[in-house]
Amino acid sequence: MNTRQLPCVSVCVGPEIVAFFRSVRTSTVFVGAGGIRMDLGLGEDDPLEYEVKKAMVESADKTVALIDSSKWKSPAVRFVIPMADLPAVLTDKNADRGQLDRLRVGGIHIVSV
């Protein structure tokens, strides 16, 4: 089996995990991000995590982003989904208000907890 758990995070990656998500269909998926760019979307630096998240997004009718405030200023090299394709973002109260306002103007529902 080529599946493995990445150190320091609770995520399984590998071709079997990607194949699983490609074999199912779901209404909603909740996806975290390694970073975010308003112009490019939810990002992920780790190539194995990127492949899993991309398969998750492609298996769902809609994707909800889970983004804590530390990710709003983190760059990424691979982008999973454009911001405009997200119906909602869940974040914490320390997230940048200017960026949240830009998302609201774009029609994205923001939930701050």
Backbone torsions as a table, in degrees:
resi	resn	phi	psi	omega
1	MET	NA	133.1	-178.2
2	ASN	-96.1	8.3	179.4
3	THR	-81.5	141.9	177.2
4	ARG	-147.1	160.0	175.3
5	GLN	-99.3	131.1	178.8
6	LEU	-73.6	142.3	177.9
7	PRO	-66.5	147.6	175.1
8	CYS	73.1	-2.9	176.0
9	VAL	-137.3	156.6	178.8
10	SER	-100.8	73.6	178.9
11	VAL	-143.8	137.8	175.2
12	CYS	-100.5	140.6	-178.0
13	VAL	-134.4	164.4	176.3
14	GLY	131.7	170.4	-174.8
15	PRO	-62.4	-32.1	179.0
16	GLU	-67.1	-38.0	179.4
17	ILE	-68.1	-44.6	177.8
18	VAL	-60.8	-45.3	179.7
19	ALA	-61.3	-39.0	178.0
20	PHE	-59.1	-51.8	-177.6
21	PHE	-64.7	-30.6	177.4
22	ARG	-73.4	-16.7	-178.2
23	SER	-94.8	-4.3	-178.1
24	VAL	-121.9	165.0	175.5
25	ARG	-130.9	136.5	-179.5
26	THR	-136.4	158.4	179.9
27	SER	-77.7	-41.9	-175.9
28	THR	-139.3	139.0	173.7
29	VAL	-126.2	141.7	177.0
30	PHE	-106.7	123.2	-173.4
31	VAL	-129.1	131.9	172.6
32	GLY	-85.2	175.3	-178.9
33	ALA	-140.3	146.8	174.3
34	GLY	-79.9	-20.6	179.2
35	GLY	-170.7	173.4	-178.8
36	ILE	-146.8	140.8	170.7
37	ARG	-130.5	128.2	-177.0
38	MET	-58.2	-33.8	-177.3
39	ASP	-84.8	-19.5	-176.4
40	LEU	-118.2	-25.5	175.6
41	GLY	113.3	-158.5	179.7
42	LEU	-74.4	129.4	-175.8
43	GLY	-114.8	160.0	176.8
44	GLU	-149.1	127.0	179.4
45	ASP	-82.3	-39.8	-177.3
46	ASP	-70.7	122.1	-176.4
47	PRO	-64.2	-31.6	179.3
48	LEU	-72.5	-41.4	175.9
49	GLU	-66.0	-38.1	177.9
50	TYR	-57.3	-47.9	-177.9
51	GLU	-61.0	-41.4	178.9
52	VAL	-66.0	-47.5	-178.6
53	LYS	-64.6	-39.3	177.9
54	LYS	-61.9	-43.2	178.1
55	ALA	-65.4	-37.8	177.3
56	MET	-61.4	-48.3	-178.9
57	VAL	-61.9	-42.3	-178.7
58	GLU	-68.9	-20.9	-179.4
59	SER	-87.5	-5.2	-172.4
60	ALA	-113.9	151.9	173.5
61	ASP	-72.7	-35.3	176.3
62	LYS	-144.1	153.7	-178.6
63	THR	-121.9	129.5	174.9
64	VAL	-108.5	128.5	-178.1
65	ALA	-89.6	137.1	174.3
66	LEU	-111.1	106.9	-171.4
67	ILE	-133.4	111.8	174.9
68	ASP	-80.8	164.3	-172.1
69	SER	-59.7	-25.9	-179.8
70	SER	-68.5	-22.0	-177.5
71	LYS	-82.0	-18.7	-176.0
72	TRP	-66.4	-21.3	-179.9
73	LYS	-113.2	8.6	-178.9
74	SER	-92.3	127.8	176.1
75	PRO	-77.2	164.0	175.8
76	ALA	-146.5	161.3	-177.6
77	VAL	-107.3	-19.1	179.1
78	ARG	-123.9	138.6	-176.3
79	PHE	-118.6	126.4	-171.5
80	VAL	-82.8	-43.4	-176.8
81	ILE	-155.4	138.3	177.1
82	PRO	-66.9	149.2	179.5
83	MET	-57.9	-38.4	-177.4
84	ALA	-62.8	-18.9	-179.6
85	ASP	-89.4	0.9	-179.3
86	LEU	-94.9	128.4	174.5
87	PRO	-79.8	-24.0	-175.8
88	ALA	-153.8	152.1	175.2
89	VAL	-131.1	129.5	172.2
90	LEU	-103.7	129.1	-177.7
91	THR	-146.1	-180.0	178.7
92	ASP	-99.7	170.0	-174.6
93	LYS	-68.6	-10.3	179.3
94	ASN	-91.3	0.8	-179.7
95	ALA	-64.7	149.5	-178.5
96	ASP	-62.1	118.6	-177.3
97	ARG	-62.4	-37.4	179.0
98	GLY	-61.1	-44.3	179.1
99	GLN	-67.7	-39.5	178.0
100	LEU	-63.2	-40.2	177.9
101	ASP	-62.7	-39.1	177.1
102	ARG	-61.4	-39.6	178.3
103	LEU	-67.3	-41.9	178.7
104	ARG	-59.7	-44.0	178.8
105	VAL	-60.1	-33.2	177.7
106	GLY	-79.5	2.8	177.2
107	GLY	90.5	11.0	-179.2
108	ILE	-91.3	128.6	178.4
109	HIS	-75.9	129.4	-178.4
110	ILE	-110.8	131.7	173.2
111	VAL	-121.6	118.2	176.9
112	SER	-107.2	129.2	179.9
113	VAL	-122.2	NA	NA
